[in-house]
Amino acid sequence: MKRTFLLLLALLLPAAAAAGTPHWNGEQVRQLLGRLQSSGSEGLEPAAREAGKVRAALAQHDSGLVDQAATAAAVRLLKAHRTGCCQDEAPAYWRIGQEKRQDAEAAVADAVGRGEIDALFAEARPIHPDYLALARAYASETDPDRRAAIAANLDRWRWMPRALGARYLVVNAAAFEATLWQNNQRLGRWQVIVGKTKTPTPVFAAQVTGVTFNPWWEIPESIVAESVGKLVRTRPAEAARRGYVVQDGRYRQRPGPQNALGRMKLVMPNPYSIYLHDTPAQSLFERDVRAFSHGCVRVGDALGLATALLEAQSDWNRKKVDALVAAGHTLTVPLDRQIPVYVTYFTAEPDDLGGIRFFPDIYGRDPRPVKAGSDEDRCALQ
């Protein structure tokens, strides 16, 4: 059957490609059609429908039309694998950049010329285990709302870098969790508190370079204006009791049991001044929905997370971490090898039992209901 198909395509595609359009041979068209057909099971139905246009061109027995249709379909599918079915780039709230990549049109032309169509799409498709599990769930899900939620989160994985690092942290603000990964295998999970709906935790990536124990809190200007500044001016004794000081015009809070950063914070320089840190407000971790901060990420069992990061280095364990904290001195311990941290927003992700967990869309970023059956179906991300 396959040999017959290839012979037919060879007869249909003898002519040179139209100017500026790569010439597709029969095997390449077959590979493309296979990729187009399978893409619908990953939430890329608009790209999958391009297969009909390619078949229609084949039926015209015109190699130029086939080249044009195949090239257009391949470009659309490549863009879909990179950024989702209906947009050229991630929305403004998603500030995690991808690796620099070749223009889609040029990439398709190069792949056709080298005979590497399958390789092109294999490299473009996310390979993270969470993405693959969501794709399997999408293919078997029948509930339209759940399918839409899964599709939206498949797109979010497409906005992520393909290479996340050998060891990395992922914060999922929608799940109120942070996870530590090694070679795409999850090593640990921690509860977190994230930003309120009025002060949402941003989506971004940074590098963790170290851990600060017994940290000072450099109070952001917005919080100084909101509360701390007035407290220092009008109730200086109470401000001092809470550890607030003003040094060289900077509002700071001393290390101690009331320090807003708790007993540790991760050193992760970023333009948003957002950090993962401990908190004295431990009772908030008993809540299911934990959106209480000004944007920073408060970590439950923060010293456990610090230990997990440091124990990859020699002579570090929980006993040593606890002793260092108990000493009360501010100390930053650098990591031997910095690790990426990705602060994300996924409202659906795999659970540990082979199913899918769905989380509240606290920041209102999931698709809005739209008319089914169009290219805009489930693609209206906020």
N, C-alpha and C positions, 0 to 999 in steps of 0.2 A: 504493500500500500504506500509506504513511504517512498520507495523507488519510483513508483508511478507518479506520485505527486511532484517529485523533484524533476522527473523528465518533462512533465507538463510545463513546469515553471521555466525550465531551460529553453523550451520552445517559445515561450511567451516573452522572454527577457533577452533577446539577442542584441538589441540596438544599444547604442551608446546612451548614457544618461543625459538628461536635459542639462543645459548649462547651469552650473552652480548646484546641481542636485547629484548626490552620489548614486552610482549604479548598483542596484541590489541583485545578487544572484539568488537562485531558487532556495538554497539552504538558508540564506540569511532571512528571506521572507518567511520561511517556515519557522525559524527561531523567533522572529518578531511576533508572528501570530500566536505562538505559544505563550510568549510573555504577556501579550495583550489579553489573551483569554484568562490567564491566571490572575491578572491584576485586579479583576473584579472581585475576587474573593478576599482582597486586602483593602477594600473600601475605595478602590479607584475606578468605579464604574464609568465615569466620563471618559477616562483613557481607554478602558476596555472596549468601549463602543467604537473606537477607531478601527477595530478589526473588521467591522462591516465595510468601512470605506476601502480598506486594502483589498478585501475580497471583491468588491464592486469594480475596482480598477483591474484586478486580474481577469474578471469576466469580459472586459473590453478588449482583451488581447493587444494592449498597447503598453509596451515596456516603459515608455516615458511617463504615462499615467501611474503605473505601478511604482516607479521610482519616487514620484512626487507624493503619492499617498503613503508609501512606506516611510519616507523620510519625515513627513509631517506627523505620522502616528508615533514614530520613534522619539521625535523631539518632545511630543506631548507626554509620552510615557516617562521619559527621562526626567522631565521637569516634575511630573507627579511623584516619582520616587524621591526626588530631592526635597520638594516643598509641599506636597499634597495635591489633591485633585484639581483645585480651583483657584490657585493663587501662585504668583511668581516668587513670593518670599513669605517668611513668617510674619505674623502681625506685630505691631509695634511693641506690644507688651513682652514679647519673647526676645530677650536680649542675649541669648546664647548663640554665638556665631558658629558657622560651619567652616570646614576647611575650604581653602580657596580652590575652586574647581573651574575646569574649562567650560566655556560657553556651550550650551546644550547643542546648538546647531553644529558647531565645530566638533564637538565630542562625537556626535552621531556620524558625521562625515568621516572622521578618523577611524571610528570603529568599523564602519562599512569597508573602508579601504584596507584595513588590516585583517578583516574577517573575524572581528571580536565582538559581535553583537551581544552574545550571551554574557561575556565578561563585562561589558559596559553596564548592563542592568544588574548583574550580580554585585558589582561594586557600588552601585547607586542605592540599592535596597538596604535598609537597616538590618543588622544581624543581631542586635541585642536580644537576649532571651525574652524580655518583657514584650518586645515588639512581635516576636514570632508567636508567643502565646496569645497575644491580642488578635493577631491575624487568624489563628486557628479558631478562636472564639467567634470572630466576626463571620467566618465562613459558615458556621453552624448555628448562629443565633437567628431566631425568627421574630423576636419582639422588635418592632421598628425603633422604639426609643432607645433600647439598649444597643441596637446596632449603630444608631447615630452617635451615641456616646463612645462606643468602641472606635468607630471610624475617626472621630475627632481626636482621640488619643493616639491612634495610629499616625495621624498627621503630625502630632506633637513629637513623636519619635523621629519623624522625617526631618524635623527642624533641628534635631540634635546632631552633634558631630558623629561621624561613623566610628572614629577611634576615640574612645573616652579615656584611655589610659589603662595601664596594667592594674593599678590600684586607684580607686576613686570613691568619692562620697556623692550620694544623690539625696537631696532634700526634696520631698514631694509635699508642697504646701497644702494641696487638696487632701492628702491622706494624713497630714499632721505627723509625718514620719521622716526620719533620716535613715539611710542604709549605707553600709560600707561594703564595697565590692572588690574582689580580687579576680582578675581574669574572667570577668563577667559572671562570677559566682558570688552570691550574696553571703557575706560573713557575719553581719550583725544588723540589728534593727533597733532604733531608738524613737520613742515618742518625742514630738516637738510641739511647741506653741509658735504660731506664725502671726502675721500682721492682721489687724482688724480690716474689715471691708473698706473703711475710710483711709487706712494706711496699709495697703496690701504689701506683702513681701514681694519684691521684684523677682523676675526670672532672669538669672544671669549665671555666669561661670567665673570662678576665681581659682587661685592656687593656695592651698594651705601650706604655709611655710613653717609653722610651729604652733606650740601650745603655751599660753600664758596662764600661770597659776596665781591665784590671789590677785586678780587684775584691778587696776584703777579703772573707773568708768569715765571716759571723756564724754561729757553729756552733750548731745546734739543741740544745736541752736533752737530747733523747733520745740524740744522738750524744755529748754531753759525758758523760752517765751511762754510756753503753755502752763508751767507749774513751778519749776525749780527756782527760776529767777525771783519770782514773787516770794517764795518761801524764804530764800536767803535774805531778801530785803526786809520783810515784815516780821519774820520769826527766826532770827539768827540762831538762837539757842537750839531750837528744834532742828534747824538745818544742820547745825554742828553735830547734834546727836545722831542724825542720820548719815553723817560722814561727808556732807557736802562742803566743798571748799572752793574758793576762787583764787586762782594762781595765774598771775600775768594775764588777767582778763579771761581766762579759761575756767569754765565751771567743771569741776571734777568731783568724783565720789571716791572716798578712801576704800581700800579693801576691807572686808569685814562681813559679818552675817547679814547686813542689810544691803550690801552692794548689789545693784541691779544685775550685774553680770555674774553674780554668784562666785564660785570658786575657780572657774576657769573660762577662758574664751579661746577660740581658734584664731590664730593670726592668718588672715586671708585678705590682703589688701584689695579693695575694690572701690569704684567711684560712688557706690551707694551707701557706704559706711554701714553695711549689713554684715553681721557676724553670727556664728553659731556660738552659744555660750550657755552657762549654767544660769540658774535663777533661784532666789529664795522662796518664790511663790510655788512651792511644790504641789500644793493642793489643786492647782489648775490642771494638773495632768490627769486628774480623775474625771474630767469632762470628756465627752466624745468629740465635740466640736471645739477646737482650741485656737480660736482666732482672737487673740487678746493683746498682741504687742503693737508697737509702733512700726514694725517691719522686720526687726531682727528675729532670729530663730533661737528660741530658748529650748534647751535640750534636757530631757529627762535622763537621769543617770549620766550626767555630763562627764563625770570622772571615769565612768566606764567607757565612754567614747574616747576620752583622752588616752586611756590605757590602751585601747584597741589600736589607736594610731601610733603610739610610742613603742608598743611591745614588738613591733617589727624591727626595732633597734635593740642592740645588746643592753642587758642589765636593766630593762624596764618591765615593771609589773605593777599590779594594783597596790600592793603593799608600799612600794616606793612612791607611787603617786599620792597615796593617803598621807604618808609621812611628810612629803613636801608641802602638801596643803596645810597640814596641822602646824607646820613651822610658822606659817603666817606671812612669809616673805613673798614679795612679788618676784616671780622668776619666769622668764620665757625660755622654753626648751625648744630649740630648732629641730625640725625633722631632718634626718639624713637625706631624705629624698622627698621633695614637695609632692603633694598629690592634688589632682583637680577636685573641685567641689562644684556640683551642678545644682543650683537652686531652681527647681522646676515646678510644673503644675500639671499633674495627670489626674483626671477624675475617674479613670478606670485603669486597673492594673491587675496582673495575675495574683491569685492567692497561693497559699502553700499546698493546696489540695487539688490543683488542676482546674479550678474555676476562676472567675473574675470578680474582683471587688470593685464596687462603685461607691464614689465618695460625693458628698455635697459639693455643688459648684459654687463655693462660697464667694468667688469673685465674679460670677456671671460671665464666664468665658466660653461655655459650651455652645454648640450651634443653636440658633434660633429656629423655630419651626418654619419650614418653607414648603412650597408645593412639591410633592413627590414627583419623581420621574424626570426632572430637568437636570441640567448640568449644575444648577445651584443647589440641588438637593443635598442637605446636611452640611453644606460648605460655608454657611454664613457665620463664621467665627467672629466673635467680638474682639 
